[in-house]
């Protein structure tokens, strides 16, 4: 292990550096972090598209989504599953397993 300021970095940690920030992710959490970030990315893409279309307000998109928006998001994922920057299999798993 090594210490960088107040952070202890262990062998095997995943290192993510971006825009002057470095994050160390324990290896047992790496897959979950990547999957969650991809889901957030898809939700952001959906939200921006719906805002441009005028379907929802910023307040609706930036707050906890209603059941209607969640259903619309699921439909949007299925309708665009082959066009999205996340593998189809990962989206299908997300739709099956999601709890939020």
Secondary structure, 3 states (H helix, E strand, C coil): CEEECCEEECCCCEEEEECCEEEEECHHHHHHHHHHHHHHHHHHHHHHHHHHHCCCCHHHHHCCCCHHHHHHHHHHHHHCCCCCCCCHHHHHHHHHHCCC
